[in-house]
């Protein structure tokens, strides 16, 4: 009976009918990759298979709702959660150039392809130009955050409505993680990679954490502004959350991180050495994104 139902649903999803896919999540709690891929195709996304040495995943690009720029989506072979990631500024400098390209090149140069492939998190990355000009313009209206998420869910066929959400942002993208939280977007986890550049962003993260107690991971590079917003006394995020100043040490890819932890709050802080501050600013994503460091 269940096999017959699945064949029927796949047939329906394959038909070029102008219907909503939202009803799927009321039929079955399991997230079926086939339905997600069919829904992406229905909504005009172009997908290709990315094959690594020991796994493969789909990388898809298209438009979501009225967001003005392409949106990049990675779909692993098994799906159990949803990630929304805001990238940083695209500055065109010598240091940033490898991370300024199209999303497929960006995630390769950040070194997170393997994590995206082996994790079960479907990850959505809306693209933005320059100093996050498109994020700035589109999300200046707070309701657009929740509308964007609603459009993401529609594009995915509604099958991830009950899946846990992981909000993340690097550098200038941290501001938009905070904006999502201020807009009331419900999320199970937040990760900000060297991306707290204002008191407002710090306060938004603090408020969300105190309200939910859900996992919050912040990563900083000593000598960069985000370090001050997290580590300074008496009004850094760490002090305001009552986190002990005693750190443990964790070596990731040969780089030492000081780890400050209390409850579900984790702060990882590193020196720039042996690279420049700018390079360390990008490397933290590669170091802390990996799935084995992100306990669910």
N, C-alpha and C positions, 0 to 999 in steps of 0.2 A: 504493500500500500504506500509506504513512504517513498520507495523508488519510483512508483508511478507519479506521486505528487512532485518529486524532484524533476522528473522528465517533463511534466506539464509546466512547471515553473520556468525551466530553462527554455522551453518552446515559447512561452509567453514573452519572456525577456528578449528573445531573439527576434520577435516580430517588430517591424518598424512602426509601432503605434504610438501616437502622442498621448501617452498615459503617464501617470505618476508612479514612481517606484516606491513611494513611502509605505505602501501597505505591506511590503515584505517583512519588516521587522515585527509585525504582528503575527506572522506565521511560524517563525522558527527563531530561537535565540542564537543558534550557532551561526557564525559569520561565514558564509559560503563565498569563497574567492571567485567562483564562477559568476555569481550574481553581481559582485562588485565590478569585475572586469567588463561584464556586459553592460552594466549601467554607465560606466565610464565611456564606453564606446558609443552608447546611445546619446550621451551628452556631448559628443564631438571630440573626446580625448583621443589622441594618437598615442599608442603604446608600443613599446618594443621590449624585448627580453634582454636583460643584462646578465651575462654568465660569468661568474667568478670561478676560482679553482675548485671550490667545494659546495657551491650553492648558486641559485639564480633567483632573480626577482624581476618584476616588471617596472619600468619607468615610463610614466605617462605625462603628457603635457596637453593643456587645453585651457578653456576659460570657465570660470565659475561665477554664476550670477552676473552682476554688473561690475565686478572687480575689473579694473582696466587693463591689467597685465596678465600674461600667462601664469598658470599655476602648475607646479610640478608635483607629482605624486609618485611615491614608491610603494609598490604592493608586494609584500613577501609571499611566500608560498602558503603560509598559515597566518591568519590574522586573529589577534585577540585584543587589540587596542588601537587607538588613533593618536597620532602626533600632529601638532600644528607648530611649525617652526618658522620664526621670523629671522631672516638673515640680516647681516649688518650692512653698513654703507659700502657702496661700490665706488671706490675712489680713484681707481686707475693708476695708483702709484706702483713703484717697482715692487714693494712688499705685498701690496694687496692684489696685484694683477692676477695671480693664479686663482684667487678666490672671487674674482669679479665676473667670471664668464657665465655662460648658460648654466642652469642648475646641475645638469649632468656632469659638467666639468667641475663645478663648484664642489659638489659632494665628493668627487674623486680626489680633488686636491686637498680637501679637508681631511681626507682619509677615513671617511665614515661609511663607505660603500659596504664593507664587510658586515658592519653592525646593522645597517639597514636591511641587508640580505638575510642575516641569520636571526634577527629579532622577529617578533611577531607583530611589530608595530607598523601599521600603515601610516606613512608620513606625508603630510601636505606642506608644501613650501610655496607660498605666494611670492612672486618675484616683484622687486621694486627697483627703481633706477636711482642712480646718484646717491645722495645722502638720504636714502629711504623716502624719496620724493613722493612716490605713489602711495606708500603706507601713510605718510603724513597727510596727503590730500584726502584719501579715501576714508581713513579712520578718524578724521577730525570730528565726524559725527559719531558719538559714542554708540548709538544703536546699530551702526554698521558692523560692529564686532559680532554681535549676536546674529545679525542677518547673514553675515558671511559664513558663520558656522552653520546656520540653517541651510544655506545654499550648498555648503560642503556635504552635509548629510543627504540632501536631495540628490546631489551628483553621484554619491556613493550608493544610491538606491535605498537609503534609510536603514541599511543593515548594521550600521555602527552607532546608532542612537544610544544604545545602552552600554557601549564599550567605554572603558576608562580613557580619559583624555590626558595627554601629556603636552603641556604648553612649554615651549622652549624658545630661547632667543640668544643670538650672539651679538655682542657689541651694540650698535645702534638698534638692533632688534629687541633689546631688553625693554625699551620704552613701550613697545607694542604688546609685549607679554603683560606688562603692568596695566596697559590700557584695556586689555582683554579682561583682566581680573576686575578692574574698576567698573567695567560694563556688566559684570555679573556672570561672565562665562564660567560654567561649572567645570572644574578640572580636578583630576586625581593627583597630578604631580606637576611641579614647575621646576625647570632648570634654566639658569641664566649664566651664560658663559662670558665673563668679563663684560657685562652689559648693564651695570648700574651706574648711570652718569648723572643722576639728579636726585635731590631729596624726595621729589615726588615719586619717582620709581621705587626708591627704597621704602617709602611709607606704604605704597601699594602692596609690595611684597610682604612687608611686615603685617599689615592689616589682614591680608588673606591668610597668612600662616597662623596668626593668633586666632582667627575665626575657625579655621578648618583643622589645623594640626597635621595637614597632609604633607607628604615629602616635598621639601624645598631644598634644592641644591644650588649654591652659588659658587662660581669659580672666579678667581681674580689673579692678577699678576702684580706683584709688588712694584711700586713706582708708577702704576697706572691709576687713573681716577677711581675706578670701581673698588680698588683695594681700600681707599679711604672711606668710602661710603659703607663698607662692611666692617672694617677693622678698627677705625679710629675710636678713641674714647673721648667723652662718655656717650656720644650719640651715634656711633656706628651701629649697623644692624645687629652685629653680634652682641654688643653690649646691651642694646635695647631688648634683646630676646633673652638676656641672662645667660649667655653661653660662656662657659669657662674659657679663660685665656690660655689654658694648658692644651697644647696640641699633641696629637700623635703624628707620626710620619708615614707617608706612603710614597713609594717610588713607582712612577708610571713611565715606562719607556725611557728609563734612565734619568728621569727628572724627579727631584724630590718635591713633594707637596706636603705642606703642613695641613693637617685635617682637624678642624674644630667642629665638634658635634654635640648637639643636645636634642634629644627626642628625634623628630624627623627632619630637623634642620642640619644641613651639612655645609660647611664652608671649606673649600680647598684653595689654598694660597701657595703660589710658587714664586721664586725669584726668576728673573728673565734669563739669567745665565744658564746655559752657555750660548744662547742666541740673543738677538736684539729684543727690546721690549715689543716692538711691532710684530716680530715673528712669534714671540711667545703668546701674544694676544690671539693669534690664529691657532697656534698649536694646542691651546687648552681645549678646543672643541674636539680635536683628534684624540686627546688624552682622556677626556672625561665622558664623551658621548658613548664610548663602547658599551655594548649591552651587558658585558660581565660586571660592569661597575654600577649598573642601574637595576638594583633589586626591585622587583615589582611588589 
